[in-house]
Amino acid sequence: MTIDDLDTLRAGLRKRGFRIEDPQLHDCPDCGAKAIERHVISGRAGGRDVTICMACGKARSWRSEPGLEARTEDKDFDLRAFLR
C-alpha cells in the first residue's frame, strides 16, 4: 500500500514547523521496508517526532517533555487527524 497524499502530509508537517531529521530512510518495524521518514519539532515545551512509512502508510508519533530525554509513544496517533 502506498500513501496517495504523501506530499499533502509532508506539507502539513512543514506548515506546523516539523523538519526532516535525517535524509536517509529507516527500516519500518511493520512491513520491513526501508521506507521510514522521520519528522521532528522541538522547543522549550518539549518536542514531537513523527515517522511515516512510505511503503505501508503507518504513521507513529512520540512526545518528549521539556528537559527530559525520554520519549513516550502516542499509541492512538492518527496523522491525518493531527494535521486537521
FENFEN-V764477 format. One record per residue. N is the residue number from 1. RES is the residue in three letters. SS is DSSP state (helix for helix, strand for strand, loop for the rest). PHI is phi as a letter, one per 30 degrees, with the letter a starting at -180 (NA if undefined). PSI is psi in degrees with one decimal (NA if undefined). Layout:
n=N res=RES ss=SS phi=PHI psi=PSI
n=N res=RES ss=SS phi=PHI psi=PSI
//
This chain:
n=1 res=MET ss=loop phi=NA psi=132.1
n=2 res=THR ss=loop phi=c psi=164.1
n=3 res=ILE ss=loop phi=c psi=115.4
n=4 res=ASP ss=loop phi=d psi=-30.9
n=5 res=ASP ss=loop phi=c psi=34.3
n=6 res=LEU ss=helix phi=e psi=-43.6
n=7 res=ASP ss=helix phi=d psi=-36.2
n=8 res=THR ss=helix phi=d psi=-41.9
n=9 res=LEU ss=helix phi=d psi=-44.2
n=10 res=ARG ss=helix phi=d psi=-44.5
n=11 res=ALA ss=helix phi=d psi=-39.8
n=12 res=GLY ss=helix phi=d psi=-40.6
n=13 res=LEU ss=helix phi=d psi=-43.7
n=14 res=ARG ss=helix phi=d psi=-41.2
n=15 res=LYS ss=helix phi=d psi=-32.2
n=16 res=ARG ss=loop phi=d psi=5.4
n=17 res=GLY ss=loop phi=j psi=4.3
n=18 res=PHE ss=loop phi=d psi=152.6
n=19 res=ARG ss=strand phi=b psi=156.6
n=20 res=ILE ss=strand phi=d psi=124.4
n=21 res=GLU ss=loop phi=d psi=-40.5
n=22 res=ASP ss=loop phi=b psi=124.8
n=23 res=PRO ss=loop phi=d psi=-15.8
n=24 res=GLN ss=loop phi=d psi=146.1
n=25 res=LEU ss=loop phi=d psi=149.6
n=26 res=HIS ss=strand phi=c psi=163.6
n=27 res=ASP ss=strand phi=d psi=135.7
n=28 res=CYS ss=loop phi=d psi=126.4
n=29 res=PRO ss=loop phi=d psi=-16.9
n=30 res=ASP ss=loop phi=d psi=-49.9
n=31 res=CYS ss=loop phi=c psi=-12.0
n=32 res=GLY ss=loop phi=i psi=-5.1
n=33 res=ALA ss=loop phi=d psi=151.5
n=34 res=LYS ss=strand phi=d psi=81.6
n=35 res=ALA ss=strand phi=b psi=18.3
n=36 res=ILE ss=strand phi=d psi=127.5
n=37 res=GLU ss=strand phi=c psi=137.2
n=38 res=ARG ss=strand phi=c psi=122.3
n=39 res=HIS ss=strand phi=c psi=136.5
n=40 res=VAL ss=strand phi=b psi=154.7
n=41 res=ILE ss=strand phi=b psi=141.3
n=42 res=SER ss=strand phi=b psi=156.3
n=43 res=GLY ss=strand phi=a psi=-167.8
n=44 res=ARG ss=loop phi=d psi=-31.1
n=45 res=ALA ss=loop phi=d psi=7.6
n=46 res=GLY ss=strand phi=j psi=-153.7
n=47 res=GLY ss=strand phi=a psi=178.5
n=48 res=ARG ss=strand phi=b psi=139.5
n=49 res=ASP ss=strand phi=c psi=135.9
n=50 res=VAL ss=strand phi=b psi=128.6
n=51 res=THR ss=strand phi=c psi=141.6
n=52 res=ILE ss=strand phi=b psi=126.3
n=53 res=CYS ss=strand phi=d psi=120.9
n=54 res=MET ss=loop phi=d psi=-8.1
n=55 res=ALA ss=loop phi=c psi=-52.0
n=56 res=CYS ss=loop phi=c psi=-12.7
n=57 res=GLY ss=loop phi=i psi=0.7
n=58 res=LYS ss=loop phi=d psi=130.5
n=59 res=ALA ss=strand phi=c psi=137.4
n=60 res=ARG ss=strand phi=b psi=159.3
n=61 res=SER ss=strand phi=b psi=144.1
n=62 res=TRP ss=strand phi=b psi=141.7
n=63 res=ARG ss=strand phi=c psi=148.7
n=64 res=SER ss=strand phi=b psi=141.0
n=65 res=GLU ss=loop phi=d psi=160.3
n=66 res=PRO ss=loop phi=e psi=132.1
n=67 res=GLY ss=loop phi=i psi=-4.1
n=68 res=LEU ss=loop phi=c psi=142.4
n=69 res=GLU ss=loop phi=d psi=-20.9
n=70 res=ALA ss=loop phi=d psi=142.2
n=71 res=ARG ss=strand phi=c psi=146.5
n=72 res=THR ss=strand phi=b psi=136.2
n=73 res=GLU ss=strand phi=d psi=137.3
n=74 res=ASP ss=loop phi=d psi=104.0
n=75 res=LYS ss=loop phi=d psi=-33.2
n=76 res=ASP ss=loop phi=c psi=28.9
n=77 res=PHE ss=loop phi=d psi=130.8
n=78 res=ASP ss=loop phi=b psi=108.4
n=79 res=LEU ss=helix phi=d psi=-43.4
n=80 res=ARG ss=helix phi=d psi=-38.3
n=81 res=ALA ss=helix phi=d psi=-38.4
n=82 res=PHE ss=helix phi=d psi=-35.9
n=83 res=LEU ss=loop phi=d psi=-3.7
n=84 res=ARG ss=loop phi=d psi=NA
//
